[in-house]
Amino acid sequence: MITLPQSQWTTLTPDQAEAFDRDGFLVVREALDPDRVAACIEAGDRLVASDRQEGRRDTGRSDGFRNVIALDPVFRELLCHPRTVPLVIQLMGPNLQLHTSDLIWKYPDASGEEDKRTPGWHRDIAAVTRDLDHDRMPRLEIKVAYYLTDCLSPTDGQTRVAAGSHRWRTTWQRQPGDLDPAECVVPEMRAGDALLFENRTWHAGGPNQSGRIRKTLMMGYSHYWIRPDDYDHQKPEVLDQCDPRERCLIAQQNRNFDELGRFRPCTVETALEIWAKENGWTAPACH
């Protein structure tokens, strides 16, 4: 029997569910408190200032690390953050894993630099966009982008999204001179706010003309049967720090077999599923 520590739960409101299904994204205000934001910035600054290369995402225009939850406990502690992860569970179900944890310090653009999108407009999970046609893509992942610095102007470097683009059945046909699709939304984000968006939602990195580094942490959650993007397995010392819910998200396991090794699909109840059911989530029938 799994024993879970007490944890808060945030219920997805009908308006939030409707907005996410309509737009493909959702803004959660004050997802992180100021102390947590400060702790993430301190840990992130320390990592970026280090000479560590494993997992580094240095592109010249930004710096940071993939699988950052394995590099500092302050990031691992967000694995099951009660202000955001319950929303993901209610939108996707609890059979989830951590798909990616991406620390991004986006540098300000050089003075007079041409306005462009870095990265350009795209959908997430590259293997899906390569192997499936755009009219066959399901919802497979939801990213939670925690903003650690204010992005109050459209040129502060925040991620911009195309409202309703998760329902597009073709790729975006960019026309000459177009930087953004007509449906582009540039959310106004304060430090501590979170932007949730799904893998099918077209998005891009906006220009950073703020004169300072835009600091974000992106945590992606996908169905557990998809291969994660930025890790193959987590080190034992990382798993040892985790409670049952956190381990459920990052420990390799085949949930089609019970504790005796018998094939029992859809019968293994995980810590995330228990957490969800305790808070009113109802499992669909297994087919």
Phi, psi and omega in degrees: 000133180276127176256122185253141172290156177297140178209147176290164179218135177252122182276131176290125180279158176303322179295320178294317179298317179296318181295318181293318179292330180280314190259335183085007177206166182205137175259129176249115182281143175053044177295323177247139177280164184303324179295319179294319177301313181298320180295320179294319179296316180298315180293319180294317178300320181295318179294315182295327179283349182280171176263015179297136181247331182299123180079003185290143182246029183298117180246359186094324178260345178208165177222165180151198185214143170269157185051045185290343179297340179273355187257341179201134182301333183298330178276322177301325182294350177267359183307318181238042185301126189290345179276341187233313186298322174302328177295318178298317180299318182289337178271334186235347189092166186271359180278070190240166170219164170282118181274325181198151168224114195234113176269124185232114172257100185268119184288153175293148178293152176293151180303129179078005181293145180298138178291122178207170182256121179226111354289164180288178182297131185199167167256159185270169184065088189303323181296327179290314181293336178280322191261339181244143174293157183296337180274004181239009184279127173267172171285116184240340185209146169235128176264142173246108181261108178273123178269126182258349175230154179295140171227084188258349177247151178297349181249026179266006173092007181287159175294132175253147186233155176257111184299129178081001185287347175293346179258001178294139181254005174223165176292158177291124179268093181289132178262153180307130179092347180279128170263329184223152171291161182298334183275008185299134175235131176250099185290142174274117187239136172254157178305126183103341177285158178231141175250120176258131175210153184264169187297331182277348183285119179293135183208164183205160175274127181274171179293145177247093179253022184281343183082007179218167181284131172274122187246123181219158172232121181251121178247119181254136181239124180235171173300143190293344182272006174262146180287131179298158181280318194238017171203152175262316174207156179266148181292149181305323182293334175285313180298325181295337180275353190265147169276175185302323179294315181295318178299323180302329184277338187231356180267136177292132177198147174259109187277007177270359182236139179276186186292344177264003179084012180275143180287110182221073183299141176067019180245346180281118181265118183268169179298324178293321180293320176299315179302314181295315181294323177299339182247023169097000178288138181246127181286138173287164177295142178270130182253000000 
